[in-house]
Amino acid sequence: MNSTPPPGAQNRPASPEPPPPRRLLSRLLRPVATLFAVAYFLLDALAYWVVRPVARRIARLPLFARFGQWVAGLGPYPSLVLVLVPLALLEPAKPVGAWLFATGRPIAGAGVIIGAELVKITLVERLFHIAKPKLLTIGWFAWGYVRVTAWLAWLKETAPVRAARGLLIAVRQFARRVGRRLSLMVRRAGRG
């Protein structure tokens, strides 16, 4: 048999090799994962915006000051357990709340999401900020924390998140204007 290539075959570029399955899967799943993360964090930000004022009031209670002192005295791994257990119990509340919304029970869905966020913000975030210096002494936790915070910083700078942040700011400003007008109307009605 003749092993010489056909005429003109030397000038054709070699066909690119198909990407390995893992790389292809990563390319396909990255936009889906990013979209899911953006939706999740938007829901989280919206709930945080609603619940934050109440959480601040609850956090000022003397009970939380004593609890914070107790947490500060714990070691790194007990602090990690103290943060992860309530977080693991509260995070599934968001999908449950979304399911309640989807099945025609919006008040129950909102109640579940807001209640879980209220507890999460007042308890878990406070615990995390108190325990963070000790948690960062755990090597694998510090490694993961650096990567997650870098990924969140990147995610916050994506166009959908910036647009959503602008929308939330506009909604917040609108709500303040409406609140001021309603307050003014109530005061006028009370005088008249």
C-alpha positions, -999 to 999 in steps of 0.1 A, spaced: 0 0 0 10 35 -7 15 56 25 18 89 8 -10 114 16 -33 126 -11 -24 158 -28 -32 189 -8 -35 170 25 -3 185 38 -18 220 36 -50 211 56 -48 218 93 -52 188 116 -87 185 130 -88 196 166 -91 168 191 -124 168 209 -120 181 245 -118 155 272 -153 147 287 -145 164 320 -135 197 304 -166 195 281 -189 188 311 -172 217 330 -179 241 301 -215 230 299 -222 231 336 -204 264 345 -232 287 331 -259 266 347 -240 266 381 -234 304 378 -271 310 370 -281 289 400 -257 307 422 -268 341 411 -305 332 417 -296 317 451 -276 347 462 -303 371 449 -329 353 470 -305 354 499 -299 392 494 -336 399 492 -343 380 523 -314 396 541 -327 431 531 -361 423 546 -349 406 577 -318 427 586 -335 454 607 -353 429 629 -321 408 632 -302 439 644 -327 445 671 -326 409 683 -288 409 682 -287 438 707 -303 417 734 -280 410 764 -284 372 759 -264 375 726 -236 394 743 -231 366 769 -235 339 742 -208 357 721 -184 356 751 -190 319 755 -184 312 718 -151 333 719 -138 308 745 -143 277 723 -116 261 703 -115 259 665 -133 226 659 -161 232 685 -166 266 669 -168 250 635 -195 226 647 -213 254 663 -215 273 630 -221 243 607 -249 226 625 -274 255 625 -264 264 590 -270 228 578 -304 229 595 -314 263 581 -302 262 545 -328 236 533 -355 261 543 -350 281 511 -359 253 488 -388 244 510 -400 280 509 -396 280 472 -416 248 469 -443 263 490 -444 293 467 -446 270 437 -474 249 451 -496 280 457 -488 288 493 -469 321 491 -476 332 526 -462 300 541 -433 301 517 -424 336 526 -428 327 563 -404 298 560 -378 318 541 -380 349 563 -380 329 595 -350 308 584 -332 340 573 -339 357 606 -324 329 626 -295 325 602 -286 362 602 -290 366 640 -274 334 650 -252 318 623 -236 350 609 -230 363 644 -214 330 654 -193 330 622 -179 365 628 -171 357 664 -155 323 656 -138 334 623 -103 340 637 -103 305 652 -119 289 622 -91 304 600 -65 285 620 -79 253 605 -58 248 574 -85 233 550 -111 258 563 -88 287 555 -80 273 521 -117 269 513 -126 303 528 -101 321 505 -114 303 474 -151 309 483 -146 346 491 -126 350 458 -154 332 439 -181 354 456 -161 385 447 -160 374 411 -197 366 412 -206 400 426 -189 416 396 -208 397 369 -233 416 349 -265 399 362 -255 405 398 -246 441 392 -280 446 374 -298 429 403 -280 451 428 -291 482 409 -326 469 408 -325 462 446 -312 498 452 -340 512 431 -366 491 449 -352 502 483 -353 539 473 -389 535 460 -399 517 493 -384 546 513 -403 572 492 -435 553 496 -429 549 533 -422 586 538 -454 595 519 -475 570 539 -460 584 571 -468 619 561 -504 610 551 -509 592 585 -496 622 604 -518 646 585 -548 623 590 -541 622 627 -541 660 630 -571 666 609 
